[in-house]
Amino acid sequence: MTKLSVNINKIATLRNARGGNVPDVVKVALDCERFGADGITVHPRPDERHIRINDVIDLKSALRTEFNIEGYPSAEFIDMVLKVKPHQVTLVPDAPDQITSNSGWDTKTHQAFLTEILDEFSSAGIRTSVFISTDVELIEYAAKAGTDRVELYTEPYATDFPRNPEAAVAPYITAAKAARSLGLGLNAGHDLSLVNLNYFYTHIPWLDEVSIGHALICDALYLGLEQTIHEYKNCLNR
């Protein structure tokens, strides 16, 4: 069964725009769990423009489902993850001022760097995942670096899906098969939505997890959070 992890960064963005604690990030996360989400994802950034370090600490003590922390493995990020000990850490190659994750790791070039970090997290009992493109060679190097899972970067799929769904998903099927053959778990995320999620899932049904934030929160403005989570879960159950 593919799990739905809800990225709540946009909730924190809304809170920070006004100050105070409305909406309450922890309460929204617990509501997501109550409405059927299988996990919560956050991506704290150095400028704390959405999720803050205090949010990460508060969420860890409150959540009942899986907690996934995404981010670039700076010294500060590594220290935070080792302190909080989430169920999963997802490494992304983002610059500090990057608006959103828009590429995967070059795991061949950065193999030594990733190997050291992945080993540190694994030794602490934290499941690891590496954000990556569909390039099979890079998936192979991710496996060599010692990651438990890879997370396929799905923006190219979402962009191409309206024109040609079959062509859009084809490289992801190849990448997913390669990951499975290497014994890696498989996650996916970025621009997955109610429009394209089910098609992706039906062609790669062995997905472990999808992480969805922006589209899900936007849909919730119209459908409500509870109904939206149900709709996304339905995309992973048919």
N, C-alpha and C positions, 0 to 999 in steps of 0.2 A: 504494500500500500504506500503510495507516494504521499509524503507529509507536506502540509502547507505551513510555512513559517511566514508570519506577517511582519514586514519591516515597518517599524513605527517611527522612523525618522521624521516623516512629514507631520506627525502629531506634535513632535517637539519643535519643529519649525513654526507651526502655528502658535504654540505657547510662547516661544521666544519673541515672536513679532510684537506681542503686547506686554510681555513681562508677567510676573505673577506665576500662577500654577494652573491656568485654565487654557487648554484642557490638561488634565492631570495625566501625564505619560504612564505612570504605573497603573492607574485605574483603567485607562484604555487598553493597556496590555492584558490586564486581568479579564476585561470584558471580551477581548479577542479570544482568549482561552475559553471563556465561558460559552462563547458562540461557536466553538468548534475548531479554532486554530490549533495546530499541533506543536507550534513553537513560535518564538518571538525572535526577530532579528533586529540588531541595531548596528549602526556604523558611525561611531563617534569620530569626529575629526578634530585636529589640533585647535582650531579656532572655536570649537564648541558651538557652531552656528545652529546646530539642531540638538542631537543627543549630547548630553554632558556626562562627565565622569561620574558625578553623583547619581545621575539616572542609572548608569550601568550598575553601580553598587546597590541602589535601591531595588532595581529589577531582579537582580540575582537572588535577593532574599525573599522576594514576593512570588516569583513565578513558580508554577507547578509543572509546566511543560518544558520542552527543550529551549535552551537559550543559546543563540548564535551571535557572536560578536565578529563583525567584519572590520577590516582596516589594514592600513599599511604598517608593516612591522617595525616601526621606530622603537627606540629604547623605551619611550614613555608608554607606547601601546603594549609592548611586551610585558612591562612591569604591571600594567593594569590587568591584562588578561591573566597573568600568573596569580595575581591577588584575588581576582574574582572567580577564576576557574569555571568558565561556562562549559556547557556540554560540547560546544564546537567553536573553533576559531577559523574564520575564513580570511585568508591573506589576499589582499588586492594590491596592485602596483600603482596606487594613486599618489599624485603629488599633493602636498598639503593644502593647496588652494583649489584643487579640482572640484568642480561642481558635482559631478557624479562619476561613477566608475565607467569608463568607456573603452577599456581594453583589458586583455588578459596578460598574465605573466609571460615573459620570454624565459621559460624555465631552463632552456639550454644555456643561455648567457648567465643566468643568476642561480645556477644549480647549487653552487657551494654556499651561497648566501642563504638560500631557502633550506638547504639540508640542515644547516646549523640551527635555524629557528624552529623548523618542524620537529627536530629531535628534542629541543628544549620543551616545547609544548607537549609532545607525546610523553616525555618523561614525567610531566606533571599530570598525566591522565586526561588530557584534553584532546578530543578528536579534532583532526586537522583537515582543512579543505583549501584548495588553491584555485583561485579565479583564473579561467583559462579560455582560450579560443578553441576552435574545432581542429586545429592543426594536430594531427596524430603524433608527430614527432615530439611536440611540446608536451603532450599528454604522457608520452613515454618518459620524458625527462622529469615530469612531475612525480611519476611513480618512482624513478630512481632517487629523487630527493627525499622520498619517504612519506609523502602525504597519504592520508587515509582515503580522502575523496578529492575529486575535482568538481568545481562548479562551472558549468558551461555558460559563457557570456552570450546571452540570447538576443541582444539588440539587433544584430544582423538578421536573425530569423524573423523578429517582429516587423522589421522594416520591409522585408521581401514578401512576407506572408500574404498581404492583400493581392499582390500581382500573380504569385505562383506558389501556393502552399507546398506543393510537392518538392519543388526545387529548393524552397526555403529550408525545409526540414532535412533534406538529404544529407548535408555535411554533418548535421547533428546526430543523425542515426549512425553514420560512420564513426564519429568521435565517441559516441556512447558505447558502441560495440568494442572499440579499442580499449576504453576505460574498463569495461567489464572483463575483457580478456586479460587485462593486467591486474585484476583483482581489486580495482579501485571502486569505492562507492561513488555515486553520481548525484550531484545536485545541479540545479539550473536556476538562472535568474537574470533579470534586467528586461524590462518592457514586456514581460508576459502579462496577459490580460484575459478578460472574459471572451474576447474575440479569438484569441489564438492559442489559449492554454490547452483546451481539450485536444486539439489536433496534434499538438506537440506530445502530449501525454499518451495518446493512443498509438503513436508511432515509436515511443520510447517508454513503454509501460514499466520498465524496471527502475525508473527514477526513484531515488531515495527521498528527495526533498526539492521543492521549489520555494524560493524566497521572493515574495512580491510585496511591494510597498506603494509606489507612486500610483499605479493604476488602481489598486485596490482601494486606497484612500479616496481617490477621485470618484470611483464608483459609489463609495459609501455616502458621498454628498447627495446622491440621488436616491439610492436604494436603502440607505441606513446601514450601519456597520454589521448588524446581525445578519440581515438578508444577504449582504455582499459576501460575507464569509461563507455562508451556505452555498451561494452560487459558485464561488471558487472551489469549494470542496466537491460540489457536484461535477465540476470539470475533471476532477481526479478520480471519479468513481463511475464513469460510464465510457 
